């Protein structure tokens, strides 16, 4: 997409115990550039130096060749000795396009034949003309493909989102697209597009019902600087939306590390609350190999495709499971990654820059990292933050429905019971494993009741991903001596 996307978290709802139901679908919004037709594959006929091929190209035998979807017709179509054929070709409106093209080709023949009576010289002139036209066509096609590459990138990335987000063909994927390039969206001199996007996200989060709130804002491509990342983080924190974006499209691991290691990016990770809401993917994936009119392969920003995997995992695994690792980080569609990343390199990318590496493992690109830009444990994993926000939205949705009821002990008891049942339903005890434990307090002192206030306090134990495994090997024949200490994992 020239590059953009947005994802959201589903219809939150807590109901009384008798009506309790599993958490609702995830909702998504996404941004892309306007549509454009992909250029068709072209295979120009080579006529240089071969008289028979030249005749074929100029009209004696044209096969199924077309120009702008109009089939090239043989010059024999205007043979006056074949009256029925001639009349149909000259008078039938269906042949209007073919007549115009044949007329142009006849004029080319006339021009070439009037330049010389020498056959060898004519062939040489034709060869020169074909070469010039071939060079011009190649230059124009290269320019055209270069021009549409950002659009093709955008739409292939969007296709990757849907491919990874759908469990079955035709299954609904809840997404909203915003037509803007990431550079336009983050333009510091024109905040119009950014404010429009922010308004869309804010309007849903501030509404009474939170069923249509967004859970993820996906911006494929590199936003450019730390200030832009922080700006997105502040928007996301205020509306409980996780931002997924990408590092620059580098050709090698060293290029990425050298770029991110500049002084300008020293503050990319930090402890500010909004840092928790931005996640960056690194290492682009292959959209398609280059063809004869391109200088390099078409690479796609992985965040768009990862967003589809997150959407799928939210629905079928649970929001608490990050879309990373061998099982849950696999990206369907792309056939390769741009550069090789090993375990120490992936660890450096994640720990120093907050960039989650995409690696090639067993024939699939796999995301090996669940970091955000926060450097404080345990808030340095996006799945931890998304789980908390999803729970909070569900409880907000429920509490909004209790507004303006009279404060009484019965009300406090009912609220606590309903929230308890909701959390219990998604806890480890029931195998849902969104959380491992919790406690709920609902109170209102006399002073609070005078102010129309009720306190709802939650204490929740969240799940955390396994990034490292410390492996010890003990020699039983040598009194349990520790003979090796190894670290596995990220």
C-alpha positions in Angstrom: 0.0 0.0 0.0 1.8 2.9 -0.7 1.6 2.0 2.9 -0.9 2.1 5.6 -3.2 0.3 7.8 -5.2 0.2 11.1 -6.5 -2.6 13.3 -9.1 -2.5 16.2 -10.3 -4.6 19.1 -13.7 -6.1 19.0 -17.0 -5.6 20.5 -16.3 -5.5 24.2 -19.2 -6.6 26.4 -19.7 -7.8 30.0 -23.1 -9.1 30.8 -24.7 -10.4 34.0 -23.6 -13.9 34.8 -26.5 -15.5 33.2 -25.8 -13.8 29.9 -22.0 -14.0 30.0 -20.4 -14.8 26.7 -16.8 -15.0 25.3 -15.1 -11.8 24.2 -16.1 -10.3 20.9 -14.4 -10.1 17.6 -11.4 -7.9 16.9 -12.0 -4.9 14.7 -9.5 -3.4 12.3 -8.9 -0.2 10.3 -6.3 0.2 7.6 -4.8 2.9 5.2 -3.8 2.5 1.5 -3.3 4.6 -1.6 -5.9 5.1 -4.3 -6.4 2.2 -6.8 -4.5 1.8 -10.0 -4.5 -0.9 -12.7 -1.4 -3.1 -12.7 0.5 -2.9 -16.0 0.0 -6.0 -18.2 2.9 -8.3 -19.1 4.5 -7.2 -22.4 6.5 -9.5 -24.7 7.4 -7.3 -27.8 8.0 -9.2 -31.0 11.7 -9.0 -32.1 11.8 -8.4 -35.9 15.4 -7.2 -36.4 17.2 -8.9 -39.2 14.5 -11.4 -40.2 12.4 -10.5 -43.2 9.7 -13.1 -42.5 9.3 -11.9 -38.9 9.2 -8.4 -40.1 6.4 -9.2 -42.5 4.6 -11.0 -39.7 4.9 -8.1 -37.4 3.7 -5.6 -40.0 0.6 -7.5 -40.8 0.9 -10.6 -42.9 0.5 -13.0 -39.9 -0.2 -11.4 -36.6 -1.6 -14.3 -34.6 -3.3 -13.0 -31.4 -1.3 -9.8 -31.1 -3.3 -6.8 -29.7 -2.8 -3.1 -29.1 -4.9 -1.6 -26.3 -7.1 -4.7 -26.3 -7.7 -4.3 -30.1 -6.6 -7.3 -32.1 -4.1 -6.6 -34.9 -5.6 -7.5 -38.3 -3.8 -8.6 -41.4 -3.4 -6.2 -44.3 -5.2 -8.8 -46.4 -8.4 -7.6 -44.7 -8.5 -4.7 -47.2 -7.8 -6.8 -50.3 -10.4 -5.4 -52.7 -10.6 -8.7 -54.6 -12.3 -10.2 -51.5 -15.4 -7.9 -51.6 -17.4 -9.4 -48.7 -14.4 -9.4 -46.4 -13.4 -5.9 -47.5 -16.9 -4.4 -47.0 -17.3 -5.9 -43.6 -13.9 -4.6 -42.4 -14.5 -1.1 -43.8 -18.1 -0.6 -42.8 -18.7 -2.7 -39.6 -18.4 -0.5 -36.4 -16.9 -3.4 -34.6 -13.7 -3.0 -36.7 -13.4 0.7 -36.1 -10.4 0.3 -33.7 -8.7 -2.3 -36.0 -9.2 0.0 -39.0 -7.5 2.9 -37.2 -4.5 0.7 -36.2 -4.2 -0.8 -39.7 -4.3 2.6 -41.3 -1.5 3.8 -39.0 0.6 0.7 -39.8 0.0 1.2 -43.6 1.3 4.8 -43.3 4.4 3.5 -41.5 4.9 1.0 -44.4 4.4 3.8 -46.9 7.0 6.0 -45.2 9.6 3.3 -45.0 9.1 2.2 -48.7 9.4 5.7 -50.0 12.8 6.2 -48.3 14.6 3.7 -50.4 14.2 1.2 -53.3 17.1 -1.0 -51.9 15.8 -4.0 -50.0 19.0 -4.3 -47.8 18.8 -0.6 -46.9 15.1 -1.0 -46.2 15.8 -3.9 -43.8 18.5 -1.8 -42.1 16.1 1.2 -41.7 13.5 -1.2 -40.2 16.0 -2.6 -37.8 17.0 0.9 -36.7 13.3 1.8 -36.2 12.5 -1.3 -34.3 15.6 -0.8 -32.0 14.6 2.8 -31.3 11.0 1.8 -30.6 12.1 -1.1 -28.4 14.4 1.2 -26.4 11.7 3.8 -26.0 9.2 1.2 -24.9 11.6 -0.3 -22.4 12.4 3.2 -20.9 8.7 4.1 -20.7 7.8 0.8 -19.1 10.7 1.1 -16.6 9.4 4.6 -15.7 5.8 3.3 -15.5 6.6 0.4 -13.2 8.8 2.6 -11.0 5.8 5.0 -10.7 3.3 2.4 -9.8 5.6 0.4 -7.5 4.3 2.2 -4.3 0.8 1.5 -5.3 1.5 -2.1 -6.1 3.3 -2.4 -2.8 0.3 -1.0 -1.0 -2.2 -3.4 -2.5 0.0 -6.4 -2.2 0.5 -5.6 1.5 -3.3 -5.2 1.9 -3.8 -8.5 0.2 -1.3 -10.0 2.6 -3.3 -8.7 5.5 -6.5 -10.3 4.3 -4.7 -13.6 3.4 -3.4 -13.9 6.9 -6.5 -12.6 8.6 -9.1 -14.9 7.1 -9.7 -18.4 8.5 -11.8 -19.3 5.5 -12.3 -17.8 2.1 -15.0 -15.2 2.2 -14.9 -14.9 6.0 -15.5 -11.4 7.3 -12.5 -9.3 8.3 -13.3 -6.1 10.2 -11.0 -3.5 8.8 -11.1 0.2 7.9 -8.8 1.7 5.3 -7.5 5.3 5.3 -6.3 6.6 1.9 -3.0 8.3 2.6 0.7 7.6 2.3 2.6 7.4 5.6 4.7 10.5 4.7 1.5 12.4 4.1 -0.1 11.2 7.3 2.9 12.3 9.4 3.6 15.5 7.6 4.5 18.0 10.4 3.5 21.0 8.2 0.1 19.7 7.4 -1.7 17.9 10.2 -5.1 17.6 8.4 -4.8 13.9 7.5 -3.4 13.0 10.9 -6.2 14.8 12.7 -8.8 13.2 10.4 -7.4 9.7 11.4 -7.2 10.7 15.0 -10.8 11.9 15.0 -12.0 8.6 13.5 -10.2 6.6 16.3 -11.3 9.0 19.1 -14.9 9.2 18.1 -15.3 5.4 18.5 -13.4 5.3 21.8 -15.4 8.2 23.3 -18.8 6.8 22.4 -21.0 5.1 25.0 -20.7 1.8 23.3 -17.2 0.6 22.8 -18.1 -2.3 20.4 -16.5 -0.5 17.4 -13.3 0.8 19.0 -10.1 0.1 17.2 -7.4 -2.2 18.7 -4.6 -1.7 16.1 -3.4 1.2 13.9 -1.2 -0.3 11.2 1.0 2.0 9.2 3.1 0.0 6.7 6.5 1.6 6.1 8.8 3.8 8.0 7.4 7.0 9.7 10.8 8.6 9.6 11.8 9.7 13.1 11.4 9.4 16.9 9.0 12.4 17.1 6.6 10.8 14.7 6.7 7.5 16.5 6.0 9.3 19.8 3.2 11.3 18.2 1.6 8.0 17.2 2.2 6.5 20.6 0.4 9.4 22.3 -2.6 9.0 20.1 -2.6 5.3 20.7 -2.3 5.6 24.5 -5.2 8.0 24.7 -7.4 5.6 22.8 -6.0 2.2 23.7 -4.9 1.3 20.2 -1.6 -0.6 19.4 0.4 0.9 16.6 2.2 -1.5 14.2 4.7 0.0 11.7 8.1 -0.9 10.1 11.7 0.1 10.1 13.1 1.4 6.8 13.5 -1.1 3.9 17.2 -1.9 4.3 19.1 -4.4 2.2 21.1 -5.8 5.1 21.2 -6.3 8.8 24.2 -4.0 9.1 22.4 -1.2 7.3 19.5 -1.5 9.7 21.7 -1.5 12.8 23.9 1.3 11.6 20.8 3.5 10.8 19.0 2.8 14.0 22.2 3.3 16.0 22.5 7.0 15.0 22.2 9.6 17.7 18.9 10.7 16.2 17.3 7.4 17.4 18.8 7.3 20.9 15.4 8.0 22.4 13.5 5.5 20.3 12.9 3.3 23.4 12.0 4.6 26.8 9.8 4.4 29.9 7.1 6.9 28.9 3.7 5.3 28.9 3.0 6.0 25.3 6.1 3.9 24.3 4.1 0.8 25.2 1.8 1.5 22.3 4.2 1.4 19.3 5.7 -1.8 17.8 8.1 -1.9 14.8 8.9 -4.8 12.5 12.2 -5.1 10.7 13.2 -6.9 7.5 10.9 -6.6 4.5 9.4 -9.6 2.8 9.3 -10.5 -0.8 6.2 -9.4 -2.7 7.4 -10.8 -6.1 10.6 -11.1 -8.0 11.7 -8.4 -10.4 10.9 -8.7 -14.1 12.7 -7.4 -17.2 11.6 -3.8 -16.7 12.7 -3.5 -13.0 16.1 -3.2 -11.3 15.1 -4.9 -8.0 12.5 -7.2 -6.5 9.3 -5.8 -5.0 9.6 -5.8 -1.2 6.6 -5.5 1.2 6.5 -3.9 4.7 5.9 -6.8 7.1 3.6 -4.9 9.5 0.6 -5.1 7.2 0.9 -8.9 6.9 1.7 -9.3 10.6 -1.5 -7.3 11.3 -3.5 -10.0 9.5 -1.8 -12.7 11.5 -2.7 -10.8 14.7 -6.3 -10.5 13.7 -6.5 -14.3 13.0 -4.7 -15.2 16.3 -7.0 -12.8 18.3 -10.0 -14.8 17.0 -8.7 -18.3 17.1 -6.0 -18.3 19.9 -6.6 -15.3 22.1 -5.4 -11.7 22.3 -3.0 -12.7 25.1 -0.8 -14.7 22.6 1.6 -12.5 20.7 1.9 -13.2 17.0 5.5 -14.2 17.2 7.6 -17.3 17.3 7.7 -20.5 15.3 4.0 -21.3 15.7 2.2 -18.0 15.9 4.5 -15.7 14.0 4.4 -17.4 10.6 3.4 -15.1 7.8 1.5 -16.7 4.8 2.1 -15.4 1.3 5.6 -14.0 1.1 8.3 -16.4 0.0 11.4 -14.8 1.4 12.8 -12.1 3.6 15.3 -9.4 2.4 18.3 -10.4 4.6 19.3 -13.1 7.0 18.9 -12.6 10.7 20.3 -15.0 13.3 19.4 -15.3 17.0 22.0 -12.8 18.4 21.1 -10.3 15.7 17.3 -10.6 16.4 18.0 -10.1 20.1 20.0 -7.0 19.4 17.3 -5.6 17.2 14.6 -6.2 19.8 16.5 -5.2 23.0 18.4 -2.1 21.6 15.9 -0.7 19.1 12.6 -2.3 19.9 12.5 -3.8 16.4 11.0 -7.2 15.9 12.9 -9.2 13.4 11.3 -11.1 10.5 13.4 -14.2 9.7 13.3 -17.0 7.2 12.7 -20.3 9.0 11.6 -23.6 7.4 10.4 -21.9 4.3 8.2 -19.2 5.9 8.9 -15.7 7.1 8.4 -15.7 10.9 8.2 -12.8 13.2 10.7 -13.4 16.1 9.8 -10.7 18.5 6.9 -9.2 20.5 8.5 -6.0 21.7 7.1 -2.5 21.8 9.2 0.6 22.4 8.9 0.5 26.2 12.0 -0.6 28.0 10.4 -1.4 31.3 9.4 -4.9 32.2 6.7 -6.3 32.0 5.2 -3.6 29.8 7.7 -4.3 27.0 5.4 -6.8 25.1 2.6 -5.6 22.9 0.4 -8.7 23.7 0.6 -7.8 27.4 -0.6 -4.2 26.7 -3.3 -5.3 24.2 -4.7 -7.9 26.7 -5.0 -5.2 29.4 -6.6 -2.7 27.1 -9.1 -5.3 25.8 -10.1 -6.2 29.4 -10.5 -2.5 30.3 -12.6 -1.8 27.2 -14.9 -4.6 28.1 -15.3 -3.4 31.7 -15.8 0.2 30.5 -18.5 -1.0 28.2 -20.2 -2.8 31.1 -19.9 0.2 33.5 -21.3 2.6 31.0 -24.5 0.6 31.1 -24.6 0.9 34.9 -24.4 4.7 34.8 -27.1 6.6 36.7 -28.4 3.7 38.7 -28.7 4.5 42.3 -25.7 3.6 44.4 -26.6 0.9 46.9 -25.0 -2.2 48.4 -27.0 -4.3 46.0 -25.6 -2.4 43.0 -22.0 -2.7 44.3 -22.5 -6.4 44.9 -24.0 -6.9 41.4 -21.2 -4.9 39.7 -18.5 -6.9 41.5 -20.2 -10.2 40.7 -20.6 -9.5 37.0 -17.0 -8.3 36.6 -15.8 -11.3 38.7 -17.7 -13.7 36.4 -16.2 -12.0 33.3 -12.6 -12.3 34.5 -13.2 -15.8 35.8 -14.4 -16.8 32.4 -11.2 -15.7 30.7 -8.9 -16.9 33.4 -6.5 -19.8 33.4 -8.9 -21.8 35.6 -11.3 -22.2 32.6 -8.6 -22.9 30.1 -9.0 -19.6 28.3 -5.7 -18.4 29.7 -6.0 -14.7 29.0 -5.0 -14.0 32.6 -3.7 -16.3 35.4 -5.3 -14.7 38.4 -7.3 -11.6 39.6 -9.1 -9.8 42.4 -12.0 -7.4 42.2 -13.0 -4.6 44.7 -16.1 -2.4 44.2 -16.6 0.2 46.9 -18.2 3.6 47.5 -17.8 5.5 50.8 -20.4 7.9 52.0 -18.3 10.8 50.7 -18.0 9.2 47.3 -21.7 8.5 47.2 -22.4 12.2 47.7 -20.1 12.8 44.7 -21.8 10.1 42.6 -18.7 8.0 42.5 -17.9 4.3 42.7 -14.4 2.8 43.0 -13.7 -0.3 40.9 -10.3 -1.8 41.6 -8.8 -4.7 39.6 -5.7 -6.7 40.5 -4.8 -8.9 37.6 -2.0 -11.3 36.9 -1.1 -11.2 33.2 0.8 -13.7 31.0 4.2 -12.9 29.7 6.0 -14.4 26.7 9.1 -16.7 27.0 12.0 -14.9 25.3 14.9 -16.8 26.9 15.6 -20.3 28.1 18.5 -20.9 30.4 19.7 -24.5 29.8 21.8 -26.3 32.4 23.5 -29.7 31.8 24.7 -31.6 34.9 27.1 -34.5 34.8 25.5 -37.3 37.0 28.7 -39.3 36.9 30.7 -36.4 38.3 28.6 -35.6 41.4 26.2 -33.4 39.5 28.8 -31.0 38.3 27.5 -28.2 36.2 29.3 -28.8 32.9 27.5 -26.2 30.7 25.2 -23.3 30.9 23.6 -22.3 27.7 21.0 -19.8 26.7 18.4 -20.7 24.1 15.5 -18.8 22.6 15.6 -15.2 21.4 
